[in-house]
Amino acid sequence: MHARKKKMMSEQKIVLIRHGQTEWNKAGRLHGRSDLPMNDTGVRQAQQLARDLSMQGPWAAVYSSPLFRALQTAQIIANGIGSRALFENPELMEQDFGDREGKLVGHPADEQRQPHIGSGETEQHLVERAVNALFKICQQHPGENVLVVSHGALISSVLSALTGETDPRVANGTYRELDSQVLNNYVSREPLWH
């Protein structure tokens, strides 16, 4: 009986998705809060994500950064998985890179985990803001599967803070599953900010 009961309980699945590619991603420019649409490759990436994720559901909700590239990705995914539960959350926005936004950073993968120099948002603030949002989402959907569409620096910084993984990379149009227990453990050690 215990095994049956355990089988019936479902683990919460939180999937962090990086938006599809934009022209700035392709060129290796820092986006930050600059609000740009996906390019054709990004749209195809989002469509492929929708196909892949539709087979892994059911999904209780899709949450998204309000920045256009993320919201575009989330809308394509929500339509593809048949979800009407799409919520914008400003705490899921990309890191504010200040006066570095729009600057070339070399290789496109280098846009994630940029050191804080001058104006803009610190990585610590980014992690606190993102963890706060993800924790609230987990609390609103106990035992349910949820998709979260956001940005490279946010996802990379959160994964690094929660798991200790050094320099995790998340390519455009890909996703990483976040263990909700790891999130809960982190929150129990680090107080949330409001």
Backbone as ProteinMPNN parsed JSONL, in Angstrom:
{"seq_chain_A": "MHARKKKMMSEQKIVLIRHGQTEWNKAGRLHGRSDLPMNDTGVRQAQQLARDLSMQGPWAAVYSSPLFRALQTAQIIANGIGSRALFENPELMEQDFGDREGKLVGHPADEQRQPHIGSGETEQHLVERAVNALFKICQQHPGENVLVVSHGALISSVLSALTGETDPRVANGTYRELDSQVLNNYVSREPLWH", "coords_chain_A": {"N_chain_A": [[0.819, -1.199, 0.0], [1.945, 1.254, 0.747], [3.8, 1.743, -1.343], [2.04, 2.118, -3.453], [0.681, 4.413, -2.659], [2.804, 6.229, -2.656], [3.388, 6.242, -5.344], [1.131, 7.476, -6.375], [1.384, 10.074, -5.47], [2.484, 13.078, -6.805], [5.525, 14.48, -7.939], [6.524, 17.84, -7.82], [7.168, 19.67, -10.712], [9.247, 22.053, -11.976], [10.033, 23.894, -14.695], [12.553, 25.676, -16.188], [12.785, 27.867, -18.787], [14.622, 29.186, -21.423], [14.073, 31.983, -23.435], [13.412, 32.058, -27.02], [15.796, 32.62, -29.684], [17.081, 35.901, -30.476], [17.95, 38.63, -32.685], [19.949, 40.078, -31.393], [20.919, 38.154, -29.586], [22.056, 36.399, -31.394], [24.105, 37.981, -32.394], [25.64, 38.342, -30.148], [25.135, 40.345, -28.261], [24.447, 42.112, -25.225], [21.287, 41.86, -23.832], [19.661, 42.499, -21.53], [17.267, 44.584, -20.191], [16.358, 45.546, -22.561], [13.891, 45.508, -25.006], [13.242, 43.282, -27.239], [12.066, 41.467, -30.158], [11.803, 37.903, -30.938], [13.828, 36.309, -33.457], [13.453, 34.582, -36.655], [14.627, 32.071, -36.218], [14.389, 31.901, -33.434], [11.584, 31.777, -33.17], [11.106, 29.289, -34.36], [12.51, 27.715, -32.525], [10.922, 28.072, -30.222], [8.545, 26.901, -31.092], [9.408, 24.253, -31.369], [10.024, 23.692, -28.697], [7.432, 23.807, -27.635], [6.291, 21.54, -28.872], [7.923, 19.497, -27.786], [7.51, 19.827, -24.985], [4.783, 19.445, -24.78], [4.44, 16.747, -24.688], [5.297, 16.066, -22.211], [3.691, 16.896, -20.168], [0.924, 16.809, -17.806], [0.66, 20.424, -17.755], [0.277, 22.869, -15.354], [0.424, 25.628, -15.475], [1.825, 28.441, -17.287], [4.397, 30.632, -16.791], [5.806, 33.856, -17.351], [8.417, 36.175, -18.095], [7.723, 39.628, -18.629], [9.016, 40.761, -20.8], [9.213, 41.13, -24.324], [10.433, 39.091, -25.985], [10.497, 36.853, -24.314], [7.806, 36.627, -23.608], [6.665, 36.167, -26.123], [7.763, 33.622, -26.657], [6.603, 32.193, -24.528], [3.878, 32.405, -25.171], [3.714, 30.96, -27.567], [4.445, 28.437, -26.615], [2.425, 28.001, -24.658], [0.141, 27.948, -26.305], [0.814, 25.693, -27.823], [0.808, 23.634, -25.942], [-1.731, 23.672, -25.151], [-2.62, 25.358, -23.077], [-4.376, 27.726, -21.165], [-3.598, 29.135, -19.086], [-1.595, 31.501, -18.69], [0.751, 33.57, -17.331], [2.117, 36.742, -16.696], [5.075, 37.828, -15.104], [6.805, 40.271, -13.543], [9.065, 39.912, -11.945], [10.505, 37.984, -13.183], [11.982, 39.113, -15.151], [14.848, 39.875, -17.22], [18.239, 40.406, -16.071], [19.142, 43.693, -15.223], [21.374, 45.297, -17.077], [22.287, 47.836, -17.142], [24.284, 50.481, -18.378], [25.641, 48.782, -20.036], [23.962, 47.393, -21.655], [23.103, 46.266, -24.884], [25.681, 46.242, -25.751], [28.399, 44.557, -27.387], [29.526, 41.365, -26.416], [31.334, 39.552, -27.204], [31.55, 36.185, -27.807], [28.303, 34.742, -28.321], [27.448, 33.134, -26.112], [28.641, 34.34, -23.972], [27.03, 36.25, -22.896], [25.687, 35.562, -20.625], [25.791, 35.61, -17.049], [27.329, 37.959, -16.494], [29.807, 40.023, -15.001], [29.106, 42.429, -12.432], [29.448, 45.695, -13.223], [29.672, 49.027, -12.693], [26.699, 50.732, -13.549], [23.384, 49.27, -13.205], [21.926, 46.051, -12.325], [22.884, 44.027, -9.574], [24.223, 40.687, -9.446], [23.523, 39.334, -7.126], [21.172, 40.667, -6.321], [19.574, 40.044, -8.52], [19.38, 37.211, -8.251], [18.061, 37.032, -5.753], [15.62, 38.284, -6.372], [14.643, 36.603, -8.435], [14.551, 34.049, -7.198], [12.69, 34.589, -5.225], [10.401, 34.996, -6.828], [10.174, 32.441, -8.073], [9.811, 30.78, -5.857], [7.326, 31.695, -4.894], [5.735, 30.942, -7.083], [6.004, 28.147, -6.944], [4.708, 27.721, -4.497], [2.116, 28.428, -5.167], [1.369, 26.378, -6.799], [1.293, 23.641, -5.651], [2.611, 20.399, -5.981], [2.149, 20.406, -8.69], [2.948, 20.708, -12.211], [4.897, 23.185, -13.734], [5.709, 25.686, -16.111], [8.296, 28.029, -16.73], [9.179, 30.852, -18.345], [11.987, 32.622, -19.136], [15.101, 34.329, -18.969], [18.58, 34.251, -20.069], [20.744, 35.173, -18.244], [19.338, 35.334, -15.82], [18.356, 32.662, -15.448], [20.767, 31.196, -15.476], [22.158, 32.363, -13.293], [20.421, 31.777, -11.15], [20.446, 28.941, -11.193], [23.14, 28.506, -10.592], [23.317, 29.644, -7.999], [21.486, 28.039, -6.562], [22.272, 25.365, -6.972], [25.01, 25.252, -6.931], [26.387, 24.811, -9.192], [28.947, 25.675, -11.396], [29.004, 28.378, -13.514], [26.645, 27.726, -15.216], [25.24, 27.118, -18.393], [22.628, 28.098, -20.518], [21.218, 27.63, -23.443], [19.583, 29.576, -26.03], [16.134, 28.866, -26.446], [16.092, 26.486, -25.024], [15.75, 24.326, -22.112], [15.822, 23.833, -18.519], [15.275, 21.656, -15.875], [14.137, 22.46, -12.656], [14.69, 21.426, -9.459], [12.265, 21.423, -7.132], [12.6, 20.961, -4.437], [15.247, 21.641, -3.963], [15.044, 24.379, -4.35], [13.288, 25.013, -2.214], [14.931, 24.274, -0.043], [16.997, 26.139, -0.308], [15.593, 28.526, 0.144], [14.88, 28.127, 2.786], [17.292, 28.546, 4.025], [18.096, 31.079, 3.21], [16.649, 34.15, 3.721], [13.62, 35.34, 2.183], [13.128, 38.241, 0.156], [11.111, 41.186, -0.006]], "CA_chain_A": [[0.0, 0.0, 0.0], [2.82, 2.421, 0.79], [4.332, 1.989, -2.686], [0.953, 2.658, -4.281], [0.453, 5.79, -2.231], [3.921, 7.014, -3.134], [3.245, 6.354, -6.798], [0.048, 8.411, -6.666], [1.844, 11.434, -5.188], [3.301, 13.561, -7.919], [6.557, 15.456, -7.642], [6.359, 19.107, -8.523], [8.172, 19.9, -11.751], [9.38, 23.447, -12.401], [10.93, 23.903, -15.838], [13.021, 27.009, -16.547], [12.966, 27.916, -20.24], [15.173, 30.432, -21.965], [13.37, 32.442, -24.64], [14.024, 31.798, -28.321], [16.855, 33.526, -30.143], [16.835, 37.209, -31.085], [19.108, 39.086, -33.466], [21.01, 40.446, -30.464], [21.544, 36.916, -29.116], [22.869, 35.898, -32.509], [25.28, 38.844, -32.525], [26.416, 38.372, -28.909], [24.906, 41.599, -27.546], [23.702, 42.016, -23.971], [19.912, 42.378, -23.903], [19.148, 43.099, -20.315], [15.85, 44.968, -20.241], [15.996, 45.97, -23.922], [12.73, 44.678, -25.342], [13.33, 42.909, -28.648], [11.347, 40.234, -30.51], [12.594, 36.782, -31.433], [13.988, 36.211, -34.903], [12.819, 33.372, -37.19], [15.195, 30.919, -35.51], [13.763, 31.899, -32.114], [10.199, 31.294, -33.301], [11.2, 27.836, -34.57], [12.915, 27.118, -31.25], [9.749, 28.069, -29.349], [7.618, 25.892, -31.615], [9.96, 22.938, -31.01], [9.807, 23.553, -27.255], [6.014, 23.489, -27.433], [6.091, 20.13, -29.247], [8.605, 18.652, -26.798], [6.893, 19.938, -23.665], [3.4, 18.94, -24.805], [4.491, 15.314, -24.391], [5.786, 15.878, -20.852], [2.724, 17.481, -19.24], [0.215, 18.085, -17.988], [1.235, 21.635, -17.193], [-0.751, 23.66, -14.669], [0.507, 27.042, -15.853], [3.036, 28.97, -17.908], [4.745, 31.962, -16.293], [6.765, 34.484, -18.258], [8.88, 37.55, -18.024], [6.922, 40.459, -19.541], [9.768, 41.218, -21.964], [8.546, 40.593, -25.51], [11.011, 37.839, -26.478], [10.066, 35.781, -23.412], [6.356, 36.496, -23.724], [6.435, 35.496, -27.417], [8.088, 32.212, -26.444], [5.59, 31.628, -23.629], [2.598, 32.302, -25.886], [3.824, 29.835, -28.504], [4.418, 27.211, -25.812], [1.085, 27.845, -24.07], [-0.754, 27.501, -27.383], [1.207, 24.347, -28.225], [0.44, 22.638, -24.923], [-3.164, 23.829, -24.882], [-2.833, 25.999, -21.778], [-4.896, 29.095, -21.129], [-3.039, 29.729, -17.87], [-0.34, 32.183, -18.99], [0.859, 34.693, -16.406], [3.329, 37.566, -16.755], [5.608, 38.139, -13.783], [7.945, 41.175, -13.736], [10.241, 39.424, -11.219], [11.204, 37.049, -14.066], [12.69, 39.883, -16.176], [16.295, 39.704, -17.293], [19.074, 41.296, -15.283], [19.352, 45.039, -15.76], [22.811, 45.464, -17.281], [22.618, 49.261, -17.134], [24.861, 51.058, -19.594], [26.258, 47.74, -20.864], [22.956, 46.813, -22.55], [23.328, 46.512, -26.295], [27.107, 46.114, -26.061], [28.894, 43.241, -27.792], [30.283, 40.702, -25.354], [32.148, 38.49, -27.807], [30.769, 35.008, -28.169], [26.942, 34.853, -27.797], [27.289, 32.48, -24.807], [29.223, 35.183, -22.935], [26.075, 37.224, -22.374], [25.192, 35.111, -19.337], [26.659, 35.732, -15.882], [28.26, 39.082, -16.639], [30.111, 40.654, -13.718], [28.47, 43.731, -12.239], [30.38, 46.81, -13.337], [28.976, 50.291, -12.894], [25.248, 50.777, -13.347], [22.675, 48.022, -13.447], [21.515, 45.203, -11.203], [23.88, 43.05, -9.148], [23.788, 39.291, -9.552], [22.863, 38.98, -5.87], [19.792, 41.161, -6.385], [18.9, 39.228, -9.54], [19.065, 35.905, -7.664], [17.029, 37.223, -4.728], [14.36, 38.586, -7.06], [14.188, 35.422, -9.171], [14.203, 32.994, -6.234], [11.433, 35.035, -4.632], [9.332, 34.712, -7.799], [10.042, 30.995, -8.263], [9.245, 30.223, -4.624], [5.892, 32.019, -4.902], [5.113, 30.099, -8.104], [5.928, 26.798, -6.368], [3.68, 27.714, -3.451], [0.804, 28.539, -5.804], [1.098, 25.165, -7.574], [1.876, 22.476, -4.972], [2.439, 19.116, -6.648], [1.81, 20.58, -10.111], [4.033, 21.007, -13.144], [4.814, 24.575, -14.169], [6.733, 26.174, -17.032], [8.69, 29.401, -16.446], [9.964, 31.363, -19.463], [12.752, 33.775, -18.687], [16.262, 34.822, -19.698], [19.833, 33.558, -19.839], [21.456, 35.537, -17.017], [18.496, 34.969, -14.681], [18.349, 31.208, -15.265], [22.124, 30.782, -15.139], [22.473, 32.822, -11.936], [19.602, 31.004, -10.215], [20.968, 27.574, -11.132], [24.414, 28.557, -9.884], [23.06, 29.896, -6.575], [20.748, 26.941, -5.933], [22.901, 24.047, -7.102], [26.453, 25.347, -6.828], [26.972, 24.572, -10.519], [29.696, 26.854, -11.821], [28.778, 28.889, -14.865], [25.714, 26.946, -16.04], [24.82, 27.778, -19.631], [21.32, 27.706, -21.036], [21.124, 28.196, -24.791], [18.252, 30.028, -26.444], [15.2, 27.818, -26.858], [16.301, 25.244, -24.273], [15.215, 24.392, -20.759], [16.425, 23.065, -17.436], [14.33, 21.375, -14.806], [14.569, 22.913, -11.345], [14.173, 20.6, -8.37], [11.59, 22.325, -6.205], [13.153, 20.749, -3.1], [16.464, 22.457, -3.898], [14.554, 25.75, -4.16], [12.784, 25.121, -0.837], [16.076, 24.227, 0.86], [17.681, 27.425, -0.422], [14.761, 29.544, 0.794], [14.92, 27.91, 4.232], [18.58, 29.079, 4.498], [18.201, 32.486, 2.831], [15.321, 34.765, 3.815], [13.107, 35.995, 0.98], [12.955, 39.691, 0.24], [9.774, 41.593, -0.488]], "C_chain_A": [[0.864, 1.264, 0.0], [3.374, 2.758, -0.587], [3.266, 2.593, -3.588], [0.697, 4.113, -3.938], [1.568, 6.695, -2.749], [3.819, 7.246, -4.638], [2.174, 7.381, -7.176], [0.459, 9.858, -6.406], [2.73, 11.901, -6.34], [4.31, 14.576, -7.418], [6.272, 16.717, -8.437], [7.503, 19.278, -9.509], [8.112, 21.372, -12.15], [10.426, 23.455, -13.513], [11.252, 25.352, -16.21], [13.409, 26.998, -18.019], [13.577, 29.253, -20.628], [14.459, 30.745, -23.28], [14.126, 32.066, -25.91], [14.966, 32.92, -28.726], [16.316, 34.837, -30.713], [18.061, 37.565, -31.926], [20.262, 39.497, -32.552], [21.684, 39.208, -29.884], [22.514, 36.399, -30.162], [24.178, 36.676, -32.632], [26.163, 38.864, -31.273], [26.307, 39.69, -28.159], [24.136, 41.333, -26.258], [22.314, 42.626, -24.15], [19.561, 43.174, -22.662], [17.664, 43.376, -20.476], [15.431, 45.483, -21.614], [14.969, 44.988, -24.462], [12.666, 44.397, -26.84], [12.561, 41.618, -28.924], [12.324, 39.116, -30.89], [12.768, 36.914, -32.937], [13.335, 34.898, -35.375], [13.333, 32.107, -36.516], [14.561, 30.782, -34.133], [12.339, 31.384, -32.144], [10.203, 29.782, -33.51], [11.608, 27.112, -33.287], [11.72, 27.014, -30.297], [8.73, 27.027, -29.801], [8.098, 24.484, -31.276], [9.802, 22.676, -29.517], [8.364, 23.158, -26.969], [5.737, 22.029, -27.768], [6.697, 19.198, -28.196], [7.885, 18.644, -25.455], [5.456, 19.426, -23.632], [3.345, 17.458, -24.455], [4.913, 15.033, -22.952], [4.821, 16.371, -19.783], [2.034, 16.443, -18.391], [0.91, 19.23, -17.251], [0.125, 22.487, -16.61], [-0.754, 25.108, -15.142], [1.823, 27.321, -16.562], [3.223, 30.382, -17.354], [5.813, 32.536, -17.209], [7.187, 35.853, -17.77], [7.996, 38.367, -18.965], [7.693, 40.987, -20.743], [9.321, 40.433, -23.188], [9.097, 39.25, -25.975], [10.598, 36.648, -25.619], [8.565, 35.54, -23.547], [5.965, 35.837, -25.048], [6.656, 33.993, -27.278], [7.003, 31.547, -25.616], [4.253, 31.453, -24.344], [2.607, 31.138, -26.866], [3.753, 28.52, -27.747], [3.033, 26.972, -25.24], [0.086, 27.364, -25.121], [-0.469, 26.056, -27.754], [0.844, 23.27, -27.229], [-1.031, 22.742, -24.53], [-3.48, 24.452, -23.538], [-3.374, 27.408, -21.948], [-4.328, 29.852, -19.928], [-1.644, 30.275, -18.161], [-0.298, 33.462, -18.16], [2.176, 35.424, -16.611], [3.764, 37.876, -15.324], [6.86, 39.009, -13.961], [9.2, 40.739, -12.982], [11.061, 38.448, -12.058], [11.962, 37.766, -15.187], [14.186, 39.62, -16.106], [17.001, 40.709, -16.382], [19.18, 42.635, -15.996], [20.859, 45.253, -15.855], [23.223, 46.932, -17.374], [23.199, 49.726, -18.45], [25.595, 50.035, -20.46], [25.251, 47.103, -21.829], [23.215, 47.241, -23.99], [24.782, 46.37, -26.716], [27.433, 44.683, -26.487], [29.725, 42.659, -26.661], [31.169, 39.592, -25.903], [31.266, 37.36, -28.275], [29.364, 35.14, -27.579], [26.743, 34.207, -26.427], [27.819, 33.343, -23.667], [28.238, 36.19, -22.349], [25.517, 36.818, -21.018], [26.246, 35.334, -18.268], [27.734, 36.8, -16.059], [28.553, 39.679, -15.264], [29.449, 42.028, -13.641], [29.544, 44.813, -12.252], [29.55, 48.066, -13.576], [27.48, 50.185, -12.629], [24.625, 49.414, -13.623], [22.435, 47.256, -12.157], [22.624, 44.214, -10.847], [23.326, 41.642, -9.329], [23.072, 38.852, -8.276], [21.403, 39.438, -5.88], [18.971, 40.353, -7.381], [18.469, 37.894, -8.953], [17.963, 36.033, -6.617], [15.661, 37.448, -5.363], [13.792, 37.341, -7.731], [13.771, 34.295, -8.236], [12.879, 33.331, -5.558], [10.259, 34.69, -5.552], [9.104, 33.21, -7.94], [9.44, 30.323, -7.036], [7.735, 30.483, -4.562], [5.147, 31.152, -5.913], [4.954, 28.669, -7.578], [4.822, 26.703, -5.323], [2.272, 27.784, -4.031], [0.402, 27.266, -6.535], [1.687, 23.928, -6.909], [1.564, 21.179, -5.725], [2.114, 19.195, -8.129], [3.054, 20.915, -10.924], [3.828, 22.394, -13.74], [5.991, 24.906, -15.088], [7.007, 27.648, -16.732], [9.618, 29.858, -17.575], [10.657, 32.642, -19.017], [13.982, 33.968, -19.577], [17.547, 34.148, -19.232], [20.522, 33.894, -18.527], [20.65, 35.139, -15.786], [18.57, 33.467, -14.423], [19.723, 30.722, -14.821], [22.476, 31.154, -13.701], [21.689, 32.041, -10.886], [20.151, 29.583, -10.078], [22.285, 27.538, -10.363], [24.199, 28.727, -8.38], [22.415, 28.687, -5.889], [21.505, 25.622, -5.925], [24.408, 24.069, -6.896], [27.164, 25.068, -8.15], [27.696, 25.838, -10.96], [29.405, 27.159, -13.283], [27.849, 28.035, -15.722], [25.26, 27.752, -17.25], [23.479, 27.216, -20.071], [21.17, 28.399, -22.377], [19.703, 28.685, -25.064], [17.403, 28.831, -26.85], [15.448, 26.48, -26.19], [15.755, 25.419, -22.864], [16.006, 23.52, -19.805], [15.351, 22.853, -16.382], [14.939, 21.805, -13.481], [13.904, 22.029, -10.293], [13.557, 21.531, -7.328], [12.102, 22.145, -4.779], [14.444, 21.547, -2.91], [16.082, 23.917, -3.67], [14.078, 25.945, -2.721], [13.924, 25.111, 0.176], [16.827, 25.556, 0.864], [16.906, 28.499, 0.338], [14.78, 29.369, 2.309], [16.23, 28.45, 4.835], [18.698, 30.586, 4.281], [16.821, 33.138, 2.901], [14.914, 35.425, 2.495], [13.014, 37.493, 1.215], [11.613, 40.043, -0.354], [9.816, 42.942, -1.132]], "O_chain_A": [[0.537, 2.237, -0.68], [3.418, 3.928, -0.966], [3.555, 3.478, -4.394], [0.517, 4.947, -4.826], [1.306, 7.799, -3.226], [4.132, 8.33, -5.13], [2.305, 8.074, -8.186], [-0.057, 10.771, -7.05], [3.622, 11.176, -6.782], [3.996, 15.424, -6.583], [5.833, 16.658, -9.586], [8.666, 19.055, -9.171], [7.079, 21.872, -12.597], [11.574, 23.067, -13.293], [10.36, 26.147, -16.507], [14.259, 26.214, -18.441], [13.107, 30.313, -20.213], [14.271, 29.868, -24.123], [15.326, 31.791, -25.875], [14.927, 34.021, -28.176], [15.256, 34.88, -31.338], [19.081, 36.878, -31.876], [21.426, 39.289, -32.894], [22.902, 39.204, -29.706], [23.641, 36.013, -29.854], [25.225, 36.104, -32.935], [27.296, 39.343, -31.32], [27.256, 40.115, -27.499], [23.283, 40.447, -26.202], [22.186, 43.776, -24.57], [19.214, 44.354, -22.728], [16.898, 42.492, -20.858], [14.264, 45.822, -21.813], [15.16, 43.775, -24.383], [12.105, 45.178, -27.608], [12.418, 40.774, -28.039], [13.507, 39.357, -31.13], [11.958, 37.55, -33.612], [12.731, 34.186, -34.573], [12.566, 31.176, -36.269], [14.23, 29.675, -33.709], [11.924, 30.642, -31.254], [9.399, 29.07, -32.909], [11.109, 26.024, -32.999], [11.531, 25.988, -29.643], [8.124, 26.349, -28.972], [7.293, 23.617, -30.936], [9.48, 21.558, -29.115], [8.108, 22.274, -26.151], [5.025, 21.35, -27.029], [6.063, 18.233, -27.77], [7.675, 17.587, -24.86], [4.965, 19.019, -22.58], [2.321, 16.968, -23.98], [4.891, 13.881, -22.518], [5.122, 16.266, -18.594], [2.513, 15.315, -18.271], [1.634, 19.03, -16.277], [-0.854, 22.794, -17.29], [-1.806, 25.744, -15.203], [2.789, 26.565, -16.459], [2.324, 31.219, -17.438], [6.623, 31.801, -17.774], [6.428, 36.579, -17.129], [7.562, 37.854, -19.996], [7.097, 41.602, -21.627], [9.08, 39.228, -23.111], [8.325, 38.357, -26.324], [10.374, 35.555, -26.139], [8.111, 34.397, -23.594], [5.032, 35.034, -25.086], [5.836, 33.193, -27.728], [6.533, 30.461, -25.959], [3.569, 30.451, -24.137], [1.62, 30.412, -26.982], [3.076, 27.588, -28.182], [2.515, 25.859, -25.324], [-0.721, 26.474, -24.853], [-1.395, 25.276, -27.977], [0.6, 22.125, -27.607], [-1.512, 21.992, -23.681], [-4.492, 24.12, -22.921], [-2.886, 28.182, -22.772], [-4.549, 31.054, -19.776], [-0.64, 29.606, -17.915], [-1.175, 34.32, -18.263], [3.232, 34.797, -16.692], [2.939, 38.148, -14.452], [7.87, 38.532, -14.478], [10.3, 41.157, -13.343], [12.189, 38.115, -11.692], [12.52, 37.118, -16.072], [14.716, 39.199, -15.078], [16.428, 41.722, -15.983], [19.292, 42.695, -17.22], [21.54, 45.374, -14.837], [24.382, 47.234, -17.656], [22.674, 49.406, -19.517], [26.12, 50.391, -21.516], [25.644, 46.354, -22.723], [23.505, 48.403, -24.275], [25.085, 46.378, -27.909], [26.824, 43.726, -26.011], [30.521, 43.355, -26.03], [31.694, 38.781, -25.14], [30.338, 37.566, -29.056], [29.226, 35.603, -26.447], [25.93, 34.699, -25.644], [27.481, 33.102, -22.508], [28.575, 36.906, -21.406], [24.93, 37.649, -20.324], [27.444, 35.259, -18.538], [28.912, 36.556, -15.799], [27.642, 39.826, -14.449], [29.257, 42.699, -14.655], [30.431, 44.838, -11.399], [28.809, 48.15, -14.556], [27.051, 49.625, -11.621], [25.257, 48.527, -14.197], [22.701, 47.741, -11.058], [23.236, 43.627, -11.74], [22.112, 41.437, -9.36], [22.115, 38.081, -8.34], [20.507, 38.687, -5.493], [17.816, 40.019, -7.12], [17.323, 37.481, -9.13], [17.032, 35.229, -6.597], [14.665, 36.866, -4.934], [12.601, 37.056, -7.612], [12.744, 33.655, -8.459], [12.044, 32.451, -5.345], [9.246, 34.155, -5.1], [7.96, 32.755, -7.929], [8.642, 29.395, -7.167], [6.961, 29.589, -4.218], [4.046, 30.678, -5.631], [3.901, 28.054, -7.745], [4.088, 25.716, -5.275], [1.334, 27.249, -3.44], [-0.772, 27.084, -6.86], [2.495, 23.229, -7.52], [0.413, 20.9, -6.061], [1.834, 18.177, -8.761], [4.073, 21.348, -10.385], [2.735, 22.736, -14.191], [7.117, 24.46, -14.865], [6.079, 28.425, -16.509], [10.711, 29.317, -17.742], [10.022, 33.604, -18.584], [13.908, 33.79, -20.792], [17.603, 33.557, -18.154], [20.856, 32.987, -17.764], [21.219, 34.655, -14.808], [18.822, 33.046, -13.294], [19.829, 29.924, -13.89], [23.036, 30.336, -12.971], [22.238, 31.683, -9.844], [20.301, 29.082, -8.964], [22.512, 26.627, -9.566], [24.827, 28.033, -7.58], [22.768, 28.355, -4.758], [21.394, 24.846, -4.976], [25.021, 23.019, -6.705], [28.393, 25.088, -8.218], [27.139, 26.934, -10.907], [29.544, 26.305, -14.16], [28.213, 27.656, -16.835], [24.936, 28.933, -17.132], [23.237, 26.011, -20.0], [21.012, 29.619, -22.438], [18.748, 28.26, -24.413], [17.88, 27.907, -27.507], [15.058, 25.442, -26.725], [15.35, 26.513, -22.471], [16.741, 22.615, -20.202], [14.608, 23.775, -16.044], [16.113, 21.546, -13.213], [12.679, 21.911, -10.26], [14.259, 22.335, -6.715], [12.043, 23.085, -3.986], [14.703, 22.066, -1.824], [16.726, 24.613, -2.885], [14.429, 26.937, -2.082], [13.888, 25.86, 1.152], [17.242, 26.038, 1.918], [17.489, 29.286, 1.084], [14.705, 30.354, 3.044], [16.274, 28.774, 6.022], [19.326, 31.285, 5.077], [15.908, 32.708, 2.196], [15.745, 35.991, 1.785], [12.841, 37.946, 2.346], [11.046, 39.269, -1.124], [8.788, 43.439, -1.591]]}, "name": "protein", "num_of_chains": 1, "seq": "MHARKKKMMSEQKIVLIRHGQTEWNKAGRLHGRSDLPMNDTGVRQAQQLARDLSMQGPWAAVYSSPLFRALQTAQIIANGIGSRALFENPELMEQDFGDREGKLVGHPADEQRQPHIGSGETEQHLVERAVNALFKICQQHPGENVLVVSHGALISSVLSALTGETDPRVANGTYRELDSQVLNNYVSREPLWH"}
